[in-house]
Amino acid sequence: MIKTIMVAAVTALVVSAIYGKVSAVHTFNVIDGYVKDLFELLRQSIRNASIDK
């Protein structure tokens, strides 16, 4: 009985660690996409401001 509980606890720990890693990578990629979009908008805004002078 104790052995089964220990196996379940270790399995839950491993699954939790893997899911946390995958979730962190996905979240980072989403945020990275937003940052790239913002920098592109900033570049366009600066370029347009330079042309309008």
Protein Blocks (a to p, Z undefined) as FASTA:
>chain_A
ZZmmmmmmmmmmmmmmmmmmmmmmmmmmmmmmmmmmmmmmmmmmmmmmmmmZZ
